[in-house]
Amino acid sequence: MDQEKLDLLREALPYIQRFQGKTFVVKFSGKVTEDRENLASLAEELALLHEVGIRVCVIHGGGKQLTELARKLGVVQTVIEGRRVTDDDTLDLAKMIFRGKINTEILAQFRRRGIRAVGLSGVDGGVVKAIKRPPRDVLNKETGETETIDFGHVGDVVEVDARLINTLLDSGYLPIISSLGADNEGKIFNINADTIASEIAASLGAEKLILLSDVNGIYLNAGDEDTKLSRITVDDARHMIASGRATGGMIPKLESLINLLSRGVKSAHIVSGTTRNATLAEVFTDQGTGTMIVEK
Protein backbone atom coordinates (compact mmCIF):
# COMPACT_ATOMS: atom_id res chain seq x y z
CA MET A 1 0.00 0.00 0.00
CA ASP A 2 1.46 3.39 -0.95
CA GLN A 3 2.21 6.12 1.57
CA GLU A 4 -0.64 8.37 0.46
CA LYS A 5 -3.27 5.69 1.17
CA LEU A 6 -1.77 5.01 4.59
CA ASP A 7 -1.83 8.73 5.39
CA LEU A 8 -5.52 8.84 4.40
CA LEU A 9 -6.27 5.97 6.79
CA ARG A 10 -4.50 7.84 9.58
CA GLU A 11 -6.51 10.97 8.81
CA ALA A 12 -9.78 8.99 8.77
CA LEU A 13 -9.24 7.17 12.07
CA PRO A 14 -10.20 10.00 14.49
CA TYR A 15 -13.37 10.65 12.46
CA ILE A 16 -14.29 6.94 12.49
CA GLN A 17 -13.84 6.88 16.27
CA ARG A 18 -15.84 10.09 16.72
CA PHE A 19 -18.81 8.99 14.59
CA GLN A 20 -19.15 5.33 15.64
CA GLY A 21 -22.69 4.78 16.93
CA LYS A 22 -23.85 8.19 15.60
CA THR A 23 -26.66 8.58 13.05
CA PHE A 24 -26.20 10.02 9.55
CA VAL A 25 -29.28 10.78 7.43
CA VAL A 26 -28.34 10.84 3.73
CA LYS A 27 -30.70 12.26 1.11
CA PHE A 28 -30.38 11.16 -2.54
CA SER A 29 -31.64 13.46 -5.28
CA GLY A 30 -33.23 11.92 -8.39
CA LYS A 31 -30.12 12.65 -10.47
CA VAL A 32 -28.00 10.63 -8.04
CA THR A 33 -30.12 7.50 -8.45
CA GLU A 34 -30.74 7.54 -12.21
CA ASP A 35 -27.21 6.53 -13.24
CA ARG A 36 -26.58 2.88 -12.31
CA GLU A 37 -22.79 3.17 -12.02
CA ASN A 38 -23.05 6.30 -9.92
CA LEU A 39 -25.57 4.63 -7.62
CA ALA A 40 -23.28 1.59 -7.28
CA SER A 41 -20.34 3.83 -6.29
CA LEU A 42 -22.46 5.72 -3.77
CA ALA A 43 -23.78 2.51 -2.21
CA GLU A 44 -20.18 1.39 -1.74
CA GLU A 45 -19.30 4.63 0.09
CA LEU A 46 -22.33 4.38 2.40
CA ALA A 47 -21.65 0.67 2.95
CA LEU A 48 -18.24 1.70 4.29
CA LEU A 49 -19.84 4.20 6.71
CA HIS A 50 -22.21 1.44 7.83
CA GLU A 51 -19.39 -1.09 8.29
CA VAL A 52 -17.37 1.22 10.58
CA GLY A 53 -20.35 1.50 12.94
CA ILE A 54 -22.18 4.64 11.72
CA ARG A 55 -25.99 4.34 11.74
CA VAL A 56 -26.92 5.27 8.14
CA CYS A 57 -30.47 6.09 7.03
CA VAL A 58 -31.12 6.97 3.35
CA ILE A 59 -34.01 9.13 2.08
CA HIS A 60 -34.78 9.46 -1.63
CA GLY A 61 -37.25 11.08 -3.99
CA GLY A 62 -37.14 10.60 -7.74
CA GLY A 63 -38.78 13.56 -9.42
CA LYS A 64 -36.75 13.22 -12.61
CA GLN A 65 -37.69 9.56 -13.09
CA LEU A 66 -41.34 10.39 -12.28
CA THR A 67 -41.34 13.08 -14.99
CA GLU A 68 -39.83 10.62 -17.52
CA LEU A 69 -42.40 7.90 -16.81
CA ALA A 70 -45.24 10.44 -17.01
CA ARG A 71 -43.94 11.55 -20.43
CA LYS A 72 -43.76 7.94 -21.67
CA LEU A 73 -47.32 7.24 -20.49
CA GLY A 74 -48.73 10.57 -21.67
CA VAL A 75 -49.64 11.82 -18.17
CA VAL A 76 -49.46 15.62 -18.37
CA GLN A 77 -47.40 17.19 -15.57
CA THR A 78 -47.99 20.65 -14.10
CA VAL A 79 -45.06 22.25 -12.27
CA ILE A 80 -45.60 25.66 -10.65
CA GLU A 81 -42.70 27.57 -9.05
CA GLY A 82 -40.66 24.36 -9.09
CA ARG A 83 -43.37 22.37 -7.28
CA ARG A 84 -45.27 19.54 -8.92
CA VAL A 85 -49.05 19.37 -8.86
CA THR A 86 -49.81 15.72 -7.97
CA ASP A 87 -53.11 14.61 -9.49
CA ASP A 88 -54.54 11.07 -9.16
CA ASP A 89 -52.54 9.65 -12.09
CA THR A 90 -49.31 11.31 -10.96
CA LEU A 91 -49.74 9.93 -7.43
CA ASP A 92 -50.09 6.42 -8.89
CA LEU A 93 -46.86 6.94 -10.83
CA ALA A 94 -45.11 8.33 -7.72
CA LYS A 95 -46.01 5.18 -5.76
CA MET A 96 -44.67 2.99 -8.58
CA ILE A 97 -41.45 4.96 -9.09
CA PHE A 98 -40.53 5.90 -5.51
CA ARG A 99 -41.54 2.85 -3.47
CA GLY A 100 -41.12 0.45 -6.38
CA LYS A 101 -38.47 1.08 -9.01
CA ILE A 102 -36.00 3.45 -7.33
CA ASN A 103 -36.23 1.97 -3.84
CA THR A 104 -35.63 -1.55 -5.18
CA GLU A 105 -32.70 -0.43 -7.35
CA ILE A 106 -31.02 1.20 -4.33
CA LEU A 107 -31.61 -1.97 -2.27
CA ALA A 108 -30.02 -4.08 -5.02
CA GLN A 109 -26.83 -2.01 -4.92
CA PHE A 110 -26.53 -2.42 -1.15
CA ARG A 111 -27.20 -6.16 -1.54
CA ARG A 112 -24.17 -6.34 -3.86
CA ARG A 113 -22.08 -4.94 -0.98
CA GLY A 114 -23.46 -7.43 1.54
CA ILE A 115 -25.34 -4.73 3.48
CA ARG A 116 -28.70 -5.58 5.05
CA ALA A 117 -30.71 -2.67 3.67
CA VAL A 118 -34.49 -2.45 4.12
CA GLY A 119 -36.81 -0.55 1.77
CA LEU A 120 -39.62 1.55 3.23
CA SER A 121 -41.72 4.57 2.48
CA GLY A 122 -42.91 7.12 4.99
CA VAL A 123 -46.19 5.18 5.04
CA ASP A 124 -44.57 2.06 6.60
CA GLY A 125 -44.89 1.91 10.36
CA GLY A 126 -46.59 5.33 10.34
CA VAL A 127 -43.15 6.91 10.05
CA VAL A 128 -44.30 10.09 8.26
CA LYS A 129 -47.67 11.53 9.27
CA ALA A 130 -48.76 14.15 6.76
CA ILE A 131 -51.70 16.36 5.84
CA LYS A 132 -52.75 17.67 2.46
CA ARG A 133 -51.01 20.89 1.55
CA PRO A 134 -53.66 23.64 1.51
CA PRO A 135 -54.25 25.55 -1.74
CA ARG A 136 -51.80 28.45 -2.14
CA ASP A 137 -51.96 31.81 -3.90
CA VAL A 138 -49.24 31.93 -6.55
CA LEU A 139 -48.32 34.89 -8.76
CA ASN A 140 -48.49 34.01 -12.46
CA LYS A 141 -45.43 35.83 -13.82
CA GLU A 142 -46.76 35.77 -17.39
CA THR A 143 -50.13 37.40 -16.64
CA GLY A 144 -49.27 39.25 -13.42
CA GLU A 145 -52.42 37.73 -11.89
CA THR A 146 -52.49 35.83 -8.59
CA GLU A 147 -53.95 32.33 -8.96
CA THR A 148 -55.06 29.91 -6.25
CA ILE A 149 -53.32 26.58 -6.89
CA ASP A 150 -54.39 23.24 -5.43
CA PHE A 151 -51.29 21.00 -5.47
CA GLY A 152 -53.44 17.85 -5.25
CA HIS A 153 -51.92 14.91 -3.38
CA VAL A 154 -48.94 16.88 -2.06
CA GLY A 155 -48.43 16.61 1.67
CA ASP A 156 -46.85 18.61 4.46
CA VAL A 157 -45.22 16.67 7.31
CA VAL A 158 -47.09 16.90 10.63
CA GLU A 159 -44.84 14.59 12.63
CA VAL A 160 -42.34 11.75 12.34
CA ASP A 161 -42.61 8.56 14.38
CA ALA A 162 -39.04 7.24 14.28
CA ARG A 163 -39.64 4.04 16.28
CA LEU A 164 -39.51 1.74 13.24
CA ILE A 165 -36.37 3.44 11.91
CA ASN A 166 -34.66 3.16 15.31
CA THR A 167 -35.67 -0.51 15.59
CA LEU A 168 -34.00 -1.20 12.23
CA LEU A 169 -30.88 0.85 13.03
CA ASP A 170 -30.55 -0.81 16.46
CA SER A 171 -30.64 -4.21 14.72
CA GLY A 172 -27.91 -3.34 12.22
CA TYR A 173 -30.15 -2.69 9.21
CA LEU A 174 -29.80 0.25 6.82
CA PRO A 175 -33.23 1.82 6.10
CA ILE A 176 -33.93 3.22 2.60
CA ILE A 177 -37.00 5.48 2.80
CA SER A 178 -38.93 6.89 -0.17
CA SER A 179 -40.67 10.25 0.02
CA LEU A 180 -44.30 9.25 0.54
CA GLY A 181 -46.37 9.81 3.67
CA ALA A 182 -49.96 9.32 4.79
CA ASP A 183 -52.60 10.84 7.05
CA ASN A 184 -54.59 8.98 9.71
CA GLU A 185 -57.27 8.13 7.12
CA GLY A 186 -54.69 6.32 4.96
CA LYS A 187 -54.58 8.98 2.24
CA ILE A 188 -51.16 8.87 0.53
CA PHE A 189 -49.20 12.04 -0.21
CA ASN A 190 -46.18 12.91 -2.34
CA ILE A 191 -43.80 14.84 -0.06
CA ASN A 192 -40.63 16.79 -0.82
CA ALA A 193 -37.66 14.49 -0.07
CA ASP A 194 -35.54 17.30 1.43
CA THR A 195 -38.36 18.00 3.90
CA ILE A 196 -38.72 14.33 4.89
CA ALA A 197 -34.94 14.00 5.29
CA SER A 198 -34.80 17.07 7.56
CA GLU A 199 -37.75 15.92 9.68
CA ILE A 200 -36.35 12.40 10.08
CA ALA A 201 -32.87 13.77 10.91
CA ALA A 202 -34.37 15.98 13.65
CA SER A 203 -36.50 13.13 15.00
CA LEU A 204 -33.50 10.76 15.14
CA GLY A 205 -31.26 13.41 16.75
CA ALA A 206 -28.86 12.80 13.87
CA GLU A 207 -25.21 13.78 13.96
CA LYS A 208 -25.34 14.79 10.29
CA LEU A 209 -27.81 15.39 7.47
CA ILE A 210 -25.97 14.89 4.17
CA LEU A 211 -27.78 16.23 1.09
CA LEU A 212 -26.34 14.56 -2.01
CA SER A 213 -26.97 17.02 -4.79
CA ASP A 214 -25.98 17.74 -8.39
CA VAL A 215 -23.88 20.63 -7.02
CA ASN A 216 -20.96 20.13 -4.65
CA GLY A 217 -21.81 22.82 -2.13
CA ILE A 218 -22.87 26.44 -1.72
CA TYR A 219 -21.28 29.11 -3.90
CA LEU A 220 -21.28 32.86 -3.37
CA ASN A 221 -21.23 33.21 -7.16
CA ALA A 222 -23.07 30.39 -8.90
CA GLY A 223 -20.72 28.15 -10.86
CA ASP A 224 -17.52 29.95 -9.78
CA GLU A 225 -15.43 27.21 -8.13
CA ASP A 226 -13.29 29.80 -6.30
CA THR A 227 -16.31 31.11 -4.37
CA LYS A 228 -17.40 27.76 -2.88
CA LEU A 229 -17.89 27.90 0.88
CA SER A 230 -16.33 24.95 2.70
CA ARG A 231 -17.79 25.66 6.15
CA ILE A 232 -20.36 28.21 7.31
CA THR A 233 -22.18 28.87 10.57
CA VAL A 234 -25.88 29.58 11.05
CA ASP A 235 -25.03 33.30 11.53
CA ASP A 236 -23.12 33.26 8.22
CA ALA A 237 -26.12 31.68 6.49
CA ARG A 238 -28.52 34.26 7.97
CA HIS A 239 -26.21 37.06 6.84
CA MET A 240 -26.08 35.61 3.30
CA ILE A 241 -29.89 35.68 3.13
CA ALA A 242 -30.25 39.17 4.68
CA SER A 243 -27.55 40.73 2.49
CA GLY A 244 -28.94 39.27 -0.72
CA ARG A 245 -25.82 37.17 -1.41
CA ALA A 246 -27.97 34.04 -1.28
CA THR A 247 -30.34 33.95 -4.26
CA GLY A 248 -33.02 31.78 -5.82
CA GLY A 249 -33.30 28.21 -4.62
CA MET A 250 -30.40 28.67 -2.19
CA ILE A 251 -32.57 30.78 0.14
CA PRO A 252 -35.22 28.13 1.09
CA LYS A 253 -32.46 25.49 1.36
CA LEU A 254 -30.45 27.65 3.78
CA GLU A 255 -33.57 28.57 5.76
CA SER A 256 -34.52 24.91 6.23
CA LEU A 257 -30.95 23.98 7.29
CA ILE A 258 -30.84 26.87 9.81
CA ASN A 259 -34.09 25.54 11.27
CA LEU A 260 -32.75 21.97 11.31
CA LEU A 261 -29.62 22.89 13.28
CA SER A 262 -31.77 24.64 15.89
CA ARG A 263 -33.49 21.27 16.46
CA GLY A 264 -30.42 19.34 17.57
CA VAL A 265 -28.83 18.03 14.35
CA LYS A 266 -25.10 18.76 14.73
CA SER A 267 -24.23 19.57 11.09
CA ALA A 268 -25.69 19.65 7.60
CA HIS A 269 -23.68 19.02 4.44
CA ILE A 270 -24.33 19.74 0.77
CA VAL A 271 -22.15 17.34 -1.21
CA SER A 272 -21.91 16.23 -4.83
CA GLY A 273 -23.81 12.99 -5.32
CA THR A 274 -22.14 12.37 -8.66
CA THR A 275 -18.45 12.74 -7.72
CA ARG A 276 -16.72 9.53 -6.71
CA ASN A 277 -15.71 9.42 -3.01
CA ALA A 278 -17.14 12.90 -2.32
CA THR A 279 -19.14 11.63 0.67
CA LEU A 280 -16.20 9.72 2.17
CA ALA A 281 -13.94 12.75 1.75
CA GLU A 282 -16.55 15.02 3.39
CA VAL A 283 -16.89 12.74 6.42
CA PHE A 284 -13.36 11.38 6.90
CA THR A 285 -10.94 14.14 5.85
CA ASP A 286 -10.04 17.50 7.37
CA GLN A 287 -10.58 19.33 4.09
CA GLY A 288 -13.92 17.83 3.05
CA THR A 289 -15.43 18.34 -0.42
CA GLY A 290 -18.78 20.11 -0.06
CA THR A 291 -20.23 22.76 2.21
CA MET A 292 -20.70 22.03 5.92
CA ILE A 293 -23.18 24.11 7.93
CA VAL A 294 -22.82 24.17 11.72
CA GLU A 295 -24.47 26.03 14.60
CA LYS A 296 -21.34 28.00 15.59
C-alpha positions in Angstrom: 0.0 0.0 0.0 1.5 3.4 -0.9 2.2 6.1 1.6 -0.6 8.4 0.5 -3.3 5.7 1.2 -1.8 5.0 4.6 -1.8 8.7 5.4 -5.5 8.8 4.4 -6.3 6.0 6.8 -4.5 7.8 9.6 -6.5 11.0 8.8 -9.8 9.0 8.8 -9.2 7.2 12.1 -10.2 10.0 14.5 -13.4 10.6 12.5 -14.3 6.9 12.5 -13.8 6.9 16.3 -15.8 10.1 16.7 -18.8 9.0 14.6 -19.2 5.3 15.6 -22.7 4.8 16.9 -23.9 8.2 15.6 -26.7 8.6 13.0 -26.2 10.0 9.5 -29.3 10.8 7.4 -28.3 10.8 3.7 -30.7 12.3 1.1 -30.4 11.2 -2.5 -31.6 13.5 -5.3 -33.2 11.9 -8.4 -30.1 12.6 -10.5 -28.0 10.6 -8.0 -30.1 7.5 -8.4 -30.7 7.5 -12.2 -27.2 6.5 -13.2 -26.6 2.9 -12.3 -22.8 3.2 -12.0 -23.1 6.3 -9.9 -25.6 4.6 -7.6 -23.3 1.6 -7.3 -20.3 3.8 -6.3 -22.5 5.7 -3.8 -23.8 2.5 -2.2 -20.2 1.4 -1.7 -19.3 4.6 0.1 -22.3 4.4 2.4 -21.7 0.7 3.0 -18.2 1.7 4.3 -19.8 4.2 6.7 -22.2 1.4 7.8 -19.4 -1.1 8.3 -17.4 1.2 10.6 -20.4 1.5 12.9 -22.2 4.6 11.7 -26.0 4.3 11.7 -26.9 5.3 8.1 -30.5 6.1 7.0 -31.1 7.0 3.4 -34.0 9.1 2.1 -34.8 9.5 -1.6 -37.3 11.1 -4.0 -37.1 10.6 -7.7 -38.8 13.6 -9.4 -36.8 13.2 -12.6 -37.7 9.6 -13.1 -41.3 10.4 -12.3 -41.3 13.1 -15.0 -39.8 10.6 -17.5 -42.4 7.9 -16.8 -45.2 10.4 -17.0 -43.9 11.6 -20.4 -43.8 7.9 -21.7 -47.3 7.2 -20.5 -48.7 10.6 -21.7 -49.6 11.8 -18.2 -49.5 15.6 -18.4 -47.4 17.2 -15.6 -48.0 20.7 -14.1 -45.1 22.2 -12.3 -45.6 25.7 -10.6 -42.7 27.6 -9.0 -40.7 24.4 -9.1 -43.4 22.4 -7.3 -45.3 19.5 -8.9 -49.1 19.4 -8.9 -49.8 15.7 -8.0 -53.1 14.6 -9.5 -54.5 11.1 -9.2 -52.5 9.6 -12.1 -49.3 11.3 -11.0 -49.7 9.9 -7.4 -50.1 6.4 -8.9 -46.9 6.9 -10.8 -45.1 8.3 -7.7 -46.0 5.2 -5.8 -44.7 3.0 -8.6 -41.5 5.0 -9.1 -40.5 5.9 -5.5 -41.5 2.9 -3.5 -41.1 0.4 -6.4 -38.5 1.1 -9.0 -36.0 3.5 -7.3 -36.2 2.0 -3.8 -35.6 -1.5 -5.2 -32.7 -0.4 -7.3 -31.0 1.2 -4.3 -31.6 -2.0 -2.3 -30.0 -4.1 -5.0 -26.8 -2.0 -4.9 -26.5 -2.4 -1.2 -27.2 -6.2 -1.5 -24.2 -6.3 -3.9 -22.1 -4.9 -1.0 -23.5 -7.4 1.5 -25.3 -4.7 3.5 -28.7 -5.6 5.1 -30.7 -2.7 3.7 -34.5 -2.4 4.1 -36.8 -0.5 1.8 -39.6 1.6 3.2 -41.7 4.6 2.5 -42.9 7.1 5.0 -46.2 5.2 5.0 -44.6 2.1 6.6 -44.9 1.9 10.4 -46.6 5.3 10.3 -43.1 6.9 10.1 -44.3 10.1 8.3 -47.7 11.5 9.3 -48.8 14.1 6.8 -51.7 16.4 5.8 -52.7 17.7 2.5 -51.0 20.9 1.5 -53.7 23.6 1.5 -54.2 25.6 -1.7 -51.8 28.5 -2.1 -52.0 31.8 -3.9 -49.2 31.9 -6.5 -48.3 34.9 -8.8 -48.5 34.0 -12.5 -45.4 35.8 -13.8 -46.8 35.8 -17.4 -50.1 37.4 -16.6 -49.3 39.2 -13.4 -52.4 37.7 -11.9 -52.5 35.8 -8.6 -53.9 32.3 -9.0 -55.1 29.9 -6.3 -53.3 26.6 -6.9 -54.4 23.2 -5.4 -51.3 21.0 -5.5 -53.4 17.9 -5.3 -51.9 14.9 -3.4 -48.9 16.9 -2.1 -48.4 16.6 1.7 -46.9 18.6 4.5 -45.2 16.7 7.3 -47.1 16.9 10.6 -44.8 14.6 12.6 -42.3 11.8 12.3 -42.6 8.6 14.4 -39.0 7.2 14.3 -39.6 4.0 16.3 -39.5 1.7 13.2 -36.4 3.4 11.9 -34.7 3.2 15.3 -35.7 -0.5 15.6 -34.0 -1.2 12.2 -30.9 0.8 13.0 -30.5 -0.8 16.5 -30.6 -4.2 14.7 -27.9 -3.3 12.2 -30.2 -2.7 9.2 -29.8 0.2 6.8 -33.2 1.8 6.1 -33.9 3.2 2.6 -37.0 5.5 2.8 -38.9 6.9 -0.2 -40.7 10.3 0.0 -44.3 9.2 0.5 -46.4 9.8 3.7 -50.0 9.3 4.8 -52.6 10.8 7.1 -54.6 9.0 9.7 -57.3 8.1 7.1 -54.7 6.3 5.0 -54.6 9.0 2.2 -51.2 8.9 0.5 -49.2 12.0 -0.2 -46.2 12.9 -2.3 -43.8 14.8 -0.1 -40.6 16.8 -0.8 -37.7 14.5 -0.1 -35.5 17.3 1.4 -38.4 18.0 3.9 -38.7 14.3 4.9 -34.9 14.0 5.3 -34.8 17.1 7.6 -37.7 15.9 9.7 -36.3 12.4 10.1 -32.9 13.8 10.9 -34.4 16.0 13.6 -36.5 13.1 15.0 -33.5 10.8 15.1 -31.3 13.4 16.8 -28.9 12.8 13.9 -25.2 13.8 14.0 -25.3 14.8 10.3 -27.8 15.4 7.5 -26.0 14.9 4.2 -27.8 16.2 1.1 -26.3 14.6 -2.0 -27.0 17.0 -4.8 -26.0 17.7 -8.4 -23.9 20.6 -7.0 -21.0 20.1 -4.7 -21.8 22.8 -2.1 -22.9 26.4 -1.7 -21.3 29.1 -3.9 -21.3 32.9 -3.4 -21.2 33.2 -7.2 -23.1 30.4 -8.9 -20.7 28.1 -10.9 -17.5 29.9 -9.8 -15.4 27.2 -8.1 -13.3 29.8 -6.3 -16.3 31.1 -4.4 -17.4 27.8 -2.9 -17.9 27.9 0.9 -16.3 25.0 2.7 -17.8 25.7 6.1 -20.4 28.2 7.3 -22.2 28.9 10.6 -25.9 29.6 11.1 -25.0 33.3 11.5 -23.1 33.3 8.2 -26.1 31.7 6.5 -28.5 34.3 8.0 -26.2 37.1 6.8 -26.1 35.6 3.3 -29.9 35.7 3.1 -30.3 39.2 4.7 -27.5 40.7 2.5 -28.9 39.3 -0.7 -25.8 37.2 -1.4 -28.0 34.0 -1.3 -30.3 34.0 -4.3 -33.0 31.8 -5.8 -33.3 28.2 -4.6 -30.4 28.7 -2.2 -32.6 30.8 0.1 -35.2 28.1 1.1 -32.5 25.5 1.4 -30.5 27.7 3.8 -33.6 28.6 5.8 -34.5 24.9 6.2 -31.0 24.0 7.3 -30.8 26.9 9.8 -34.1 25.5 11.3 -32.8 22.0 11.3 -29.6 22.9 13.3 -31.8 24.6 15.9 -33.5 21.3 16.5 -30.4 19.3 17.6 -28.8 18.0 14.4 -25.1 18.8 14.7 -24.2 19.6 11.1 -25.7 19.6 7.6 -23.7 19.0 4.4 -24.3 19.7 0.8 -22.1 17.3 -1.2 -21.9 16.2 -4.8 -23.8 13.0 -5.3 -22.1 12.4 -8.7 -18.5 12.7 -7.7 -16.7 9.5 -6.7 -15.7 9.4 -3.0 -17.1 12.9 -2.3 -19.1 11.6 0.7 -16.2 9.7 2.2 -13.9 12.8 1.8 -16.5 15.0 3.4 -16.9 12.7 6.4 -13.4 11.4 6.9 -10.9 14.1 5.8 -10.0 17.5 7.4 -10.6 19.3 4.1 -13.9 17.8 3.1 -15.4 18.3 -0.4 -18.8 20.1 -0.1 -20.2 22.8 2.2 -20.7 22.0 5.9 -23.2 24.1 7.9 -22.8 24.2 11.7 -24.5 26.0 14.6 -21.3 28.0 15.6 
